[in-house]
Amino acid sequence: MSIEIKKEEAKGVFVIAEQRSGVVQKVTMELIGIANKLADDLGQEVYTVILGGEGIEDQVQPCFEYGSKNVILIKDPMLKEFVTEPYVKAIYNLIAEKKPNIVLFGASSIGRDVAPRVAGRIHTGLTADCTGLAIDDGTNAKPEDKGLLRMTRPAFGGNIMATILIRNYRPQMATVRPGVMPLPERQKGATGNLIEFDPQLTPEDMNVEIVEVVEDAKKAVDITNAKVLISGGRGVGGPEGYEPLRELAKEFKGGEVSSSRIGVDNGWIEKSRQVGQTGKTVRPDLYMACGISGAIQHLAGMEDSEYIIAINKDESCPMMQLADLGVVGDLHKIVPALTEAIKAYKQSQEV
């Protein structure tokens, strides 16, 4: 079953919040920020949609504080833990009734599961893994595209950036990579309009049974939250090559170790620490690239970092060209020396 939403009746920019264990995730707040910009250009409003079970109402206030003027709360016991079918049906029923113009999801495992299923049932288009969103101002190839959502994503292995539009169907839907959109400034105490929505779920919609939820004792590090990233590439030479990087990262508040794809593919480091087109997009205050040449797929994941330092033997590699500061030399000598220098500086400040 599918619905047809006429373009002239579609209004509003909807952000589908992602919650895990009853807590709305950072990517939701990033989406609220870009949604406000899109809505301002269209003269429409932003609606953040929160789905969950008992206690999920506690997550409404943070969404107001990050800039959403409207929050739609969909509360049902079947939505406490993520299960594909109930989530898809709830969002489908919401879209069928509210008729949004734009719907945004995070390009996480949950967003990538739900968004295409919703798009298929509504019979509309979906652009996956977007790194840029903007409203067409009418100055591009076709003036009649004015007001459409321009969705930009890497294509052909990251060698080009493709901009995609949905001309004939509504809503315009996209999943957006976590970390690519700036986090808006939080306004403590901000309020907005709360709307409760009945998802009309039935017991038959729960097509799986959750027997037990087991938390992974070794939680994956979210490098998108790190203020400082010490990142290793082919030049580290092996899994042991990341140890000096870890020692250096410890000297920074909020420091973490990350990697280019080669480290993950070779089994030197876990997937959760990969930066790049097939990994995570990051924008730390400091990104230190150690032994990373700078393939375009990697640069796409970190080029918006506030300050970039590159350590590499090849002074002409792409990463050195992008870096704010390039250090030509052997990372196996430079990184330990830098760690010791920082330790010495800290000790001198304590005297």
C-alpha positions in Angstrom: 0.0 0.0 0.0 1.3 3.5 -0.9 0.0 7.0 -0.6 0.3 10.0 -2.9 1.1 13.4 -1.4 0.6 16.3 -3.7 3.4 18.8 -3.9 1.2 21.7 -3.2 -0.1 20.2 0.1 3.3 19.1 1.4 4.6 21.3 4.2 7.2 21.2 6.9 10.7 19.7 7.5 10.5 16.5 9.6 13.5 15.1 11.5 13.1 11.5 12.5 14.9 11.4 15.9 17.2 8.4 16.6 17.0 7.1 20.1 19.0 4.3 21.7 18.2 3.0 25.1 15.8 5.9 25.5 18.3 8.6 24.7 18.1 10.8 21.6 21.4 10.6 19.7 23.7 13.5 18.6 22.9 13.0 14.9 19.3 14.1 15.7 20.6 17.5 17.0 22.8 17.9 13.9 19.7 17.3 11.7 17.7 19.8 13.6 20.3 22.4 12.8 20.3 21.9 9.0 16.5 21.4 9.1 16.1 24.9 10.5 18.1 26.3 7.7 16.1 24.5 5.1 12.8 25.5 6.7 13.8 29.1 6.9 14.6 29.1 3.1 11.2 27.6 2.5 9.2 29.6 5.0 8.1 26.4 6.7 8.6 24.8 10.2 10.7 22.1 11.7 9.1 19.1 13.4 11.2 16.6 15.3 9.6 13.1 15.6 10.5 11.1 18.7 9.5 7.4 18.8 9.8 5.3 22.0 8.3 3.7 25.0 7.9 4.6 28.7 10.1 7.6 29.7 10.8 8.8 26.1 9.0 12.0 26.9 12.1 13.1 28.8 13.9 13.5 25.4 11.5 16.2 24.2 13.2 19.1 26.1 16.7 18.5 24.6 15.1 18.7 21.1 13.5 22.1 21.9 16.8 23.3 23.3 18.7 22.4 20.1 16.3 24.4 18.0 13.2 22.4 17.1 10.1 24.5 17.6 7.8 21.5 17.3 8.2 18.0 18.6 5.9 15.1 17.6 5.9 12.4 20.3 5.0 8.9 19.3 4.9 6.8 22.4 4.0 3.2 22.5 5.3 0.1 24.4 6.1 -1.5 21.0 8.5 1.3 20.2 10.7 1.0 23.4 13.3 -1.0 21.6 14.0 -0.6 17.9 12.2 -3.2 15.8 11.9 -2.4 12.1 8.2 -3.1 11.3 6.6 -1.1 14.2 8.9 1.9 13.5 8.2 1.8 9.8 4.5 1.6 10.3 4.5 4.4 12.8 6.5 6.8 10.6 4.4 5.8 7.5 1.1 6.6 9.4 2.6 9.9 10.5 3.6 10.9 7.0 0.3 9.9 5.6 -1.5 12.2 8.0 0.8 15.2 8.3 2.1 15.3 4.7 5.6 16.7 5.2 7.6 18.3 2.4 11.0 17.0 3.6 11.9 14.0 5.9 15.4 13.6 7.2 17.0 10.5 8.9 20.5 9.9 10.3 22.5 7.6 8.0 23.1 5.2 10.9 22.2 1.5 11.0 18.7 2.4 12.2 18.2 5.2 9.6 19.5 3.0 6.8 17.1 0.2 7.8 14.0 2.4 8.2 14.2 5.1 5.6 14.2 3.0 2.4 11.3 0.9 3.7 9.3 4.1 4.4 10.2 5.6 1.0 9.1 2.4 -0.7 5.7 2.4 1.0 5.1 6.0 0.3 6.3 5.7 -3.3 8.8 8.5 -3.2 12.5 9.0 -3.7 15.3 8.7 -1.1 18.9 9.9 -1.3 21.2 7.9 1.0 24.3 9.0 2.9 24.1 12.7 2.1 26.9 15.1 3.0 25.1 18.3 1.9 21.6 19.6 1.9 20.3 22.9 0.4 17.2 24.5 -1.0 17.5 25.3 -4.8 17.4 29.0 -5.2 16.5 28.9 -8.9 19.9 29.8 -10.3 20.9 26.3 -11.2 20.4 24.3 -14.4 16.6 24.4 -14.3 14.9 27.5 -12.8 11.7 25.5 -12.3 13.6 23.5 -9.6 13.5 26.5 -7.3 12.4 25.4 -3.8 13.4 21.7 -4.3 15.8 20.0 -1.9 19.3 19.6 -3.4 20.8 16.5 -1.8 24.5 16.0 -2.3 26.3 12.7 -1.7 29.7 11.1 -2.8 29.5 8.9 -5.9 31.8 6.7 -8.0 34.0 5.8 -5.0 34.0 9.4 -3.8 35.6 10.7 -7.0 32.7 13.0 -7.7 29.9 14.6 -5.7 26.4 14.0 -7.1 23.5 16.3 -6.4 20.0 14.6 -6.5 16.5 16.2 -6.6 13.1 14.6 -6.2 10.9 16.5 -8.6 7.7 14.6 -8.8 7.0 13.0 -5.4 6.7 14.0 -1.8 8.1 13.9 0.8 11.7 14.5 -0.3 13.6 12.1 1.8 17.3 11.8 2.7 19.6 10.0 5.2 22.4 12.2 6.4 25.8 11.1 7.6 26.4 11.7 11.3 29.1 14.3 11.9 28.8 16.2 8.6 26.3 18.9 9.8 27.4 21.3 12.5 25.9 20.8 15.9 23.7 23.9 16.7 24.3 25.8 19.9 22.1 24.6 22.7 19.7 27.1 24.2 19.0 26.0 27.8 15.3 26.3 28.8 13.9 26.8 25.3 10.4 25.5 24.8 8.2 24.7 21.9 5.0 23.0 20.7 4.5 19.4 21.8 2.2 17.2 19.5 1.3 13.7 20.5 0.5 11.2 17.7 -1.1 7.8 17.9 0.8 5.4 15.7 -2.2 2.9 15.5 0.0 -0.1 16.1 -1.5 -3.5 16.7 0.1 -6.7 18.2 0.3 -8.1 14.7 2.8 -5.4 13.8 5.4 -6.8 16.2 6.8 -9.5 13.8 9.7 -10.4 16.1 10.0 -11.1 19.8 12.7 -9.4 21.8 13.7 -12.0 24.4 16.6 -10.1 26.0 18.6 -6.9 25.4 22.3 -7.5 26.2 24.6 -4.4 26.4 28.0 -5.0 24.8 30.5 -4.7 27.6 33.0 -3.3 25.2 31.2 -0.4 23.7 32.4 1.0 20.4 33.9 4.5 20.7 32.0 7.2 18.9 34.9 9.1 17.4 32.5 11.8 16.0 32.3 13.2 19.5 36.1 13.5 20.0 37.7 16.9 20.2 41.1 15.6 19.2 41.8 12.7 16.8 45.2 11.1 16.3 44.7 9.1 13.1 46.9 6.4 11.6 47.2 5.1 8.1 49.4 2.8 6.1 52.5 4.4 7.5 51.9 3.0 11.1 52.9 -0.4 9.7 50.7 -2.7 11.7 48.5 -3.0 14.8 51.5 -2.2 17.1 51.9 1.1 15.2 48.8 2.5 16.8 50.2 2.2 20.4 52.3 5.4 20.2 49.2 7.2 18.7 47.2 6.1 21.8 49.9 7.4 24.1 49.7 10.7 22.3 45.9 10.8 22.4 46.0 10.4 26.2 47.7 13.7 26.5 44.7 15.6 25.1 41.4 16.1 26.8 38.9 14.4 24.6 41.6 12.7 22.6 40.9 9.4 20.7 42.7 7.3 18.1 41.2 6.9 14.6 42.3 5.3 11.3 42.1 5.4 7.6 40.5 2.4 5.8 43.7 0.5 5.3 44.0 -0.1 9.1 40.6 -1.5 9.3 40.9 -3.7 6.1 44.1 -5.2 7.5 42.6 -5.9 10.9 44.9 -3.5 12.7 42.1 -1.6 14.4 38.4 -1.9 14.9 35.9 -0.6 12.3 34.3 1.9 14.7 37.4 4.1 14.4 37.5 4.4 10.6 37.3 7.9 9.1 36.3 8.4 5.6 33.6 7.8 3.0 33.0 4.2 4.1 33.7 5.1 7.8 32.7 8.1 9.8 32.7 11.8 9.1 34.4 13.8 11.8 35.1 17.5 12.6 37.3 17.6 15.7 39.1 20.7 16.9 42.4 18.9 16.0 43.0 16.1 13.5 46.5 14.7 13.3 47.0 12.4 10.3 50.0 10.1 10.9 51.2 8.2 7.8 48.0 8.9 5.9 48.6 9.9 2.3 45.1 11.4 1.9 42.9 9.4 -0.6 39.9 11.4 -1.6 37.6 8.9 0.3 39.5 9.7 3.5 39.6 13.4 3.0 35.8 13.5 2.6 35.5 12.2 6.1 37.7 14.8 7.9 38.3 17.8 5.7 36.1 20.0 7.9 38.3 19.5 11.0 39.1 22.8 12.7 42.9 22.3 12.5 44.8 19.6 10.6 48.4 18.4 11.2 49.9 15.9 8.8 53.0 13.8 9.6 54.3 12.0 6.5 57.5 11.2 4.7 55.9 12.3 1.4 55.7 16.1 1.4 53.7 16.2 -1.8 50.9 13.8 -0.7 47.3 15.1 -0.7 47.0 15.2 3.1 50.1 17.5 3.3 48.4 19.8 0.8 45.2 19.9 2.9 46.9 20.3 6.3 47.3 23.5 8.2 50.7 22.2 9.3 52.7 19.6 7.6 55.6 17.7 9.3 57.9 15.8 6.9 59.5 12.8 8.6 59.2 9.4 10.2 56.0 9.3 12.4 57.6 6.5 14.5 60.2 9.1 15.7 58.1 12.2 15.6 55.0 10.9 17.5 56.9 9.6 20.6 59.0 12.8 20.7 55.8 14.9 20.5 54.3 12.9 23.3 57.3 13.5 25.6 57.3 17.2 24.7 53.7 17.6 25.7 54.3 15.7 29.0 57.3 17.9 29.7 55.2 21.1 29.0 52.4 19.9 31.3 54.9 19.2 34.1 56.4 22.7 33.7 53.0 24.2 34.1 52.4 22.4 37.4 55.4 23.8 39.0 
